[in-house]
Amino acid sequence: MVITFLRTIILYLLIIIGIRLMGKRQVGELEPSELVLALIIADLAAVPMQDLGIPLLAGIVPILTLLSLTMVISMLNLRSIRFRALLCGRPSIVVEDGVIVEHELRRNRFTLDELMEELRLQGVTDLSTIRYAILETNGQLSVLLRAEELPLTPRQMGQQPEDAGLPLPIINDGRIMERNLQARGLSREWLTRQMAEHNITRVQDVFLLSVDEAGGVYFLAKEARSS
């Protein structure tokens, strides 16, 4: 039982390393080569976990080989556009100036129903409003609307709203984030005053307190405390 436990932990950590090497991607955003790698690694790890008669190295060596191959492929992708196009394919324009490009749909085996579904998911129902719809190499659809269909920005309206910037959590689930407190140039006394304004004396009763670059404060007490 102990051996099974240790083998599982080792293989699990190895798989985590492999996923980290792929970068921060969601499953739906994996390139074909990355998806194949993930499936193979999962299969290689499952056998040594279940069968103690198989040496642990029988699972580790192939996984390490695949991870090394992934690193080599990643470097080649960075250095060669042709290699990346060969391995991952190229983006395809499936709608141009409101007109569906039929041969691109056929080439990617992408049906009209699938196209309309993807457009609806992005809130687009009128093809004439589309400048370009591009089927990316990861299978997702990017939609670029015509300029006259885009929402107005404050800059286009002659306004210059203040940019609040990135909010940093100062208290996260009852814990003070000292680094963020210093980054905002704030003190413990300031923090105490903020809590007092909400009738709270203990840091443990605060679920979230964040401060943006403009000094805006967001405060949320824990449910048990707020009730």
N, C-alpha and C positions, 0 to 999 in steps of 0.2 A: 504493500500500500504506500509506504514511504517513497519507494523507488518511482512508482507511478506519479506520485505527487511532484517529485523533483523533476522528472522528465517533462511533465506537463508545463511546469513553470519555465523551464529552460526553453522549450519550443515556443511557448507563448511570448516570452520576451524577444525571441528571435523574430517572430512574426511582427511584433510591434516595431522593431527596428526596420524591418522591410517596408512596412507601411509608411514610416517616417521618411524613408528614403524617396518615396514617391512624391513627397511634398504634401502640402495641405490641400487635398482634393476631396470632394464628396464622391460617393460611388458613381453617381451619374455623370461626373466630370472626368472620369478616367479615360485615358487614351486606350485604344484597343490593346496595345502591347502591355500597358499597365494592368488592365483587367485580366488578361491571360496570366500574367505573373502572379496576381493575387490569388486566382483560382488554383494555380499549380502549387503555390506555397501552402495554401490551406490543405490541399490534398496530401502533400508530402508530410505535413506536420501531423495529420490525423492518424496515419498508420502507426508511427512509433508511440503515439500516446496510448493507443488501444492495445497494441500487441507488444508485450514485454520481451518476446522472443526475438524481436528485431533490434539490433544494436542502435543506440541513440545516434551514433554517427551516421547511420544510414539515412536519417532524416536531416541531420545538421549539415552534412557535406553538400547535398543537392541544393538546400536552401541557400547556403552561403555562396554556392556557385551562381545561382540565379540572381542573388543580390549583387554580386560582383558584375555580372553581365548587365544588370540594370544600370549600374554606375557607368559602365563603358558606353552603353547606349545613350545615356543622358548626356555624356560629354560629346558624343558624335552629333546628337541633336542640336547642341549648342553651337558646334563648329560648322556643321554642314546643313544648309537649307534643303539641298536635294535629298540627303539621307532622311531628314525629318519628313519631307513630303512622301518619300517612298514608304516609310514605316507608319506614319500617322495619317497620310492623305492630305488633301488640301480643302480649305473651306469652299463651299459651293453656293453661288448666288441662285436661289430658287424663286425669288420674286424681284423683278427689276422694273421700276417706274409703274408699279401697280399691275404688272403683267407676270403671270406665272411662267417660269422657264421650264417647260415640260421635259426637255431632254436631261436637265439636271436632276429632276425628280426621278426619272427612270434610272439614271446612272447611279443614284444613291439608294435606289429601291425605297423611295420615300413616297408614300401614297398621298393623294390629294386630301383624304380624310385626316391623315396624320398632320399634314401641313395646316389645315384649317383648325384642328384641335390646338396645335402649338400657338397659332395666332390668337385664338380665343383666350388661352391661358395668359397671354400678355396683354389682354384687353383690346385687341385689334379685331374688328369685325368687317371693316371696309378695306378691300384690297387697294382701292384707288388712293388711300392715304399713305401707302408704303412706298418709300424710295428704294430701299433694298431690304430683303430678308435673306439672311446668310445662314446656311447650315454649317455649323462649326465642326471641327474634326472630332469633338467629343460627343457629337450627336445633338447638341442644343441648338436652338434657333435664335439668332440675333436679329432683331427688327429695328430698322432705322426709318423713322417716319419722315415725311416731307417737312421742309422748314416751316411751312404755314400751318402744319398740324401740331407742331411742338408747343408745349405750354410756355407762356411768357415768363421770363426770369426777372427778378428785381432790377438787374443791370439794364435789361432792355426797356424797362419802364422808367429808367432814370433814377432809381433808388439805390442807396448804398446801405443796406442793413448791416448791423454789427454782427461780426462772425464770433459766435460764442466759443468756437474751438472745441477741442476734445475734453470731455469731462473725465476727471480722474476720481476713482472711489477713494474716499478718505476713511470711511468705516465700511467694512464689508462683512456682513453677517456677524456683527458684534466684535470685530477685530479691527484695530486701528492700523492703517497702512502707513507706517512711518515715512517711507520713501516718498509716497505721494503727498503726504502732509508737508514735507520739506520742499518738494518740487513746486508746490503752490505758494510757498513762502508763508505758511500758516503756523500757528502755535497751538499748544495744548489748551491755552487759555481761550483762544478763539473757538476751539472745538467745544469747550465746556459751555461757552455762551450760546453756541448754536443749539446744543442739547437742552439748555435751560429754557430757550424760547419755545421748545416743544414739551416742556414739563418732564424731561427725562434726565436722570442723574447718572445712570449706568450705561456704559458703552455697550454692554451685552444686550441692552434693550433696543439697540438700533440695528435695523436690517441693512439699510444702505444710506450713506451720506456721500454725495459726490459734489465736486466743484469744477466748473468749466474755466476756460482761460479768461473769460470776462468777469469772473467772480460770482456767477450764478450758482446757487446752492439747491440741490435736490435732496430732500430728507424723507426717509420712510422708516417708520418704527416697525418693529416686529408685530405680527398679528396678535399674539397673546398680550402684548403690552398696549397696542393701540385699541384693543377691545376693552 
